[in-house]
């Protein structure tokens, strides 16, 4: 491995900040023009570009609250924004 190929913690932190900024922009763009306050699981996954398993882990770990009506889970757009502001830790 060459020295120019090493990735430092600083590089990862910078990448994380840039990624979160871009995700916040996407969430805000999705919210504009839409009066939706609640999103279904598939909408959240598309918005955040995450897998069903990642969304499930966010629920299980208590990082993203949800409401279940029958077999459908709904997520508040505000909660998604709060999750992004706090970072995915």
C-alpha positions as CSV (number, residue, x, y, z in Angstrom):
1,X,0.0,0.0,0.0
2,X,1.3,3.4,-0.9
3,X,1.2,6.4,1.4
4,X,-1.0,8.3,-1.1
5,X,-3.7,5.5,-0.6
6,X,-4.0,5.8,3.1
7,X,-7.3,7.1,4.6
8,X,-7.1,8.9,7.9
9,X,-9.7,9.5,10.5
10,X,-9.8,13.1,9.5
11,X,-10.6,12.0,5.9
12,X,-13.5,9.9,7.1
13,X,-14.8,12.7,9.4
14,X,-14.7,15.1,6.4
15,X,-16.5,12.6,4.2
16,X,-19.1,12.0,6.9
17,X,-19.8,15.8,7.2
18,X,-20.0,16.1,3.4
19,X,-22.4,13.1,3.1
20,X,-24.6,14.4,5.9
21,X,-24.8,17.8,4.3
22,X,-25.9,16.3,1.0
23,X,-28.5,14.1,2.7
24,X,-29.9,17.1,4.5
25,X,-30.2,18.9,1.2
26,X,-32.1,15.9,-0.3
27,X,-34.4,15.7,2.6
28,X,-35.2,19.5,2.4
29,X,-35.8,19.2,-1.3
30,X,-38.1,16.3,-0.8
31,X,-40.0,18.3,1.8
32,X,-40.4,21.4,-0.3
33,X,-43.6,21.4,-2.3
34,X,-44.9,18.4,-0.4
35,X,-47.2,18.8,2.6
36,X,-46.3,15.2,3.7
37,X,-45.3,15.0,7.3
38,X,-45.3,11.2,7.5
39,X,-43.4,8.9,5.2
40,X,-43.7,5.2,4.6
41,X,-40.8,2.8,5.0
42,X,-40.1,2.6,1.3
43,X,-40.1,6.4,1.0
44,X,-37.6,6.8,3.8
45,X,-35.4,4.1,2.3
46,X,-35.4,5.9,-1.1
47,X,-34.9,9.3,0.5
48,X,-31.9,8.2,2.6
49,X,-30.7,5.5,0.1
50,X,-30.5,2.8,2.7
51,X,-31.5,-0.8,2.8
52,X,-34.4,-2.3,4.6
53,X,-32.0,-3.8,7.1
54,X,-30.4,-0.4,7.9
55,X,-33.9,1.1,8.4
56,X,-34.7,-1.7,10.7
57,X,-31.5,-1.2,12.7
58,X,-32.4,2.5,13.1
59,X,-35.8,1.5,14.5
60,X,-34.4,-1.2,16.8
61,X,-31.6,1.0,18.2
62,X,-34.2,3.7,18.9
63,X,-32.5,6.2,16.6
64,X,-35.6,6.7,14.4
65,X,-39.1,6.6,15.9
66,X,-42.1,5.3,14.0
67,X,-45.8,4.7,14.2
68,X,-47.4,1.5,13.0
69,X,-50.8,1.4,11.6
70,X,-51.7,-2.2,10.7
71,X,-48.7,-3.5,8.9
72,X,-47.5,-0.2,7.6
73,X,-44.8,1.9,9.5
74,X,-44.8,5.6,9.2
75,X,-41.9,8.0,10.0
76,X,-42.1,11.7,10.7
77,X,-40.1,13.8,8.3
78,X,-39.1,16.0,11.3
79,X,-37.7,12.9,13.0
80,X,-35.6,12.1,9.9
81,X,-34.3,15.6,9.9
82,X,-33.4,15.4,13.6
83,X,-31.6,12.1,13.0
84,X,-29.5,13.7,10.2
85,X,-28.7,16.8,12.3
86,X,-27.5,14.6,15.2
87,X,-25.5,12.4,12.9
88,X,-25.6,8.6,12.4
89,X,-23.6,7.4,15.3
